Amino acid sequence: MNRGFLYGDGFFETIRVLNGTIPLMQTHEDRINDALEIYQLEPTFLVDEEFLRSIALSYKNDGIVRINFFRDGAGKYLPLSNEVAFDHSFTEYSQPFFLPTSLDLEADLKKAPIDKGKIAIYPEPKPIAPWMTVKSLSSIYYVIAAKYKEEQRLDYLLIQNTEGHICEELISNILIQKGEAFFIPSLNSGGVNGATQRFLLRNYCFAITEKNITMKDIEDADAVYSCKGSDGVCRVK
């Protein structure tokens, strides 16, 4: 058994493969390297486009590739090495994938798939800490939150931080629209900085503002979008 299993000492990245391409290649690469730094992991190999492509496209079909990165070697809580090992798996997945492509973000988002549903906020706050912004192999917070979502028969569960600000949705980032303005939760609010959110900030930084978001902002928004690596952008309110 490895340290990922024994101590949750590692993180994972899920990558959508679509028609033999990786739509969010650059942001997946950036996010993995950010996580390696946060977790103080030191790979002996280069985590770059060639590395990700060799894994993700080896499965041939459309779907989602999950790559687990974990600290290699011995030790208990204190590791004896910071070197990295990894494994990967594949799940077929055929849901639509949507990203805006033009400079007119508002016009493009009108074309986004719509999947509206019941939205509520999870009562147990998430700590604001760098290691909580990574998709950790130790994901018990999200496991318990997912059970709460099911018990409450919710479609979307918003996660709040210890200051009472919404930092993400259970399995996605959020983008809200009020009039012609677009907002995301502050990147310092403790949410996972997902691949699709990174894509939006990279391509539409001129149109998107970070702010502390509350449930009232969600209720007052003209539109709320879910942003996740498997599906891209989808309107949920």
C-alpha positions, -999 to +999 in steps of 0.1 A: +000+000+000+013+035-009+012+067+011-017+080-010-038+051+004-024+051+039-023+089+046-041+106+018-007+120+010-013+131-026-038+146-050-056+138-082-065+154-114-094+145-137-090+152-174-118+152-200-108+136-233-130+146-262-126+135-298-089+126-292-082+160-277-077+175-242-097+208-243-082+221-210-047+209-215-028+240-204-049+246-173-046+209-162-008+212-165-008+244-145-030+231-118-010+199-113+022+218-110+006+242-085-005+212-065+030+196-065+043+229-050+016+231-024+021+195-013+059+199-014+062+170-039+093+167-061+088+147-093+118+132-110+100+135-143+086+165-162+048+171-157+041+188-191+018+185-221+037+155-234+033+136-201-004+143-198-011+135-235+008+102-233-015+091-204-048+107-214-048+097-250-036+061-244-072+051-236-084+059-271-120+065-262-138+097-250-141+100-213-124+111-181-089+102-171-080+104-134-043+107-125-033+101-089-001+117-077+013+106-043+044+109-022+066+078-028+087+059-003+085+050+033+078+069+065+047+074+086+032+109+091+067+122+084+077+111+049+113+099+042+111+112+006+093+138-014+096+120-047+064+114-066+047+082-079+015+081-099-012+059-113-042+065-135-076+051-145-103+058-171-141+062-172-160+065-204-181+097-204-202+112-232-219+142-217-218+175-237-188+197-231-191+235-236-166+264-234-170+300-246-147+307-275-153+343-287-143+376-270-180+382-261-184+361-229-220+372-223-231+362-258-213+329-257-227+319-223-262+322-237-253+291-256-243+271-225-262+240-217-289+245-190-294+222-160-312+242-134-320+227-100-324+232-063-294+250-048-285+253-011-255+259+011-236+233+031-237+242+069-202+229+077-176+255+066-145+246+048-112+258+063-092+284+043-058+267+038-036+262+007-038+224+009-076+226+009-074+242-026-060+210-041-081+179-051-067+158-022-067+120-021-081+126+014-115+140+003-136+131+033-150+166+036-165+163+002-177+128+008-197+138+039-209+169+020-221+147-009-241+126+016-257+157+029-266+168-006-283+135-013-301+135+021-314+170+014-323+161-022-304+190-037-291+194-072-262+218-063-245+222-029-226+254-023-195+253+000-188+282+023-156+290+041-151+298+078-158+335+071-192+326+056-183+333+020-191+309-008-159+295-023-172+268-046-199+242-054-195+206-042-179+194-075-174+226-095-165+263-094-192+289-098-195+320-120-223+344-114-238+371-136-255+403-125-265+425-153-235+427-176-210+419-149-195+385-141-180+374-107-162+344-092-154+337-056-121+353-045-092+330-052-082+336-016-115+322-003-104+286-001-120+270-031-104+246-055-091+266-085-105+242-112-093+238-148-124+254-163-122+284-139-086+288-148-096+287-185-121+315-180-097+336-160-070+331-187-092+341-216-117+365-200-098+382-172-110+415-186-147+405-180-146+386-147-141+401-112-132+382-080-152+390-050-165+376-017-197+359-026-226+353-003-259+333-006-276+366-012-254+372-043-265+338-056-302+346-049-299+380-066-279+368-096-294+369-131-276+337-138-253+312-121-230+289-140-212+257-129-177+254-141-160+220-140-134+201-160-156+173-171-184+194-187-170+229-191-196+256-184-233+249-176-260+273-165-276+261-132-298+292-123 
